[in-house]
Amino acid sequence: MRRKNRKAKNTQGEGRGRSLLLKAAPFIVAVLLVAGFLGYLRYGRGFFPLRKVVFTGNRNLSSGELFSLLNVKKGQNMLGFSKTALSRRLLANPWVKNAAVRNEILSGRILVRVEERQPFVLIRREGVTWLADIQGRLLEPVREGVTPFLPVIQADVKNYRDTFKEAMLLARLLKIRGYFQRPIVIEADTFPEDLSLKAGDVVIKVGFGDYEQKLDKLAELESEIQKRGIQASTIDLRFANRVFVTPVMEVRK
């Protein structure tokens, strides 16, 4: 009987111990979490420090400029870096078209592969000349004393946005046809019907739409003009069945 009583008491004691342990478990877990967090704040920042950032694919932006965009510092704990956030910071610069970021935590490196937008035209608007890509996105103002050999679009985007869009479409076709080998200025600061360009010393009135057909006419006409030895001042392509050529001599009169 005494043995049974002892076993019963032991069983009750064990049950009480387990019950107390279960009740104390949340408190113990909370203490461990707080201790872990405080330990991270005190010591964790020294783990996995950023040692190096490697950029590839950049030509117009320097590695220093790209590093500034990332807004990180050497020695920072790489566990706190988000690849998505780092990519977004790079994409905020108009030169950056795509950015692929890879964190190599063990080696302390960030590898960044950048795809840049390419200058396609110069856009003159509101008194400032900009480098722009093939979609018309402004990249940066042209620095004083620098003269890029690119076609120019004289634009009034604020008041004649549709004309600017047509000018960009025309510029792409001119690029395909090889006209970018000569100085080109596209006048896009008025209505689309008055769209024109200056190729060298010749003013070419293009008008709105049918640009491929008009450029076909222009190619045939330029060949004929060269054969006849005519020095043209103005070529008007705006009409469907007629082309008007004004020789330089008529202008002088």
Buried (B, 14 or more C-beta within 10 A) or exposed (E): EEEEEEEEEEEEEEEEEEEEEEEEEEEEEEEEEEEEEEEEEEEBBEEBBBEEBEBEBBEBBEBEEBBEBBEBEEEEBBEEBEBEEBBEBBBEBBBBBEBBBEBEBEEBBBBBBBEBBEBBBBBBBEEEBBBBBBEBBBBBEBEEEEEEEBBBBBBBBEEBEEBBBBBBBBBBEBBEBEBBEEBBBBBBBBEBEBBBBBBEEBBBBBBBBBBEEBBEBBEEBBEEBEEEEBEBBBBBBBEEEEBEBBBEEEEEE
